[in-house]
Amino acid sequence: MSKDTPMDHESAARISAAADRDPSSPTATSGFDERAQAAADRNEDEDEDE
């Protein structure tokens, strides 16, 4: 996923699942899974506004 591809809920769910599988991973400990979910929520809101 590049900067040109907005985060979606499917991708955020994969990231969250990976963090859940390995709670000591960098993804889980950095909070990236939560930021990915927040970005997907923001992107969904923007899509609804259009």
C-alpha positions, 0 to 999 in steps of 0.5 A: 500500500503506497501513499497513493492508495488510501487505507480501507477497512479490509487492509486495516482488518488484516493489520489488526489481525496480524497484531492480535496474532503476535502482540509483541510484534512492532505492528502491535506495540507501535499502535499501527493497527489502531492508526490504520483503523482510524485512517480507514474510518476517515477515508470512509467518511470522505467517500460518503461526503462525495 
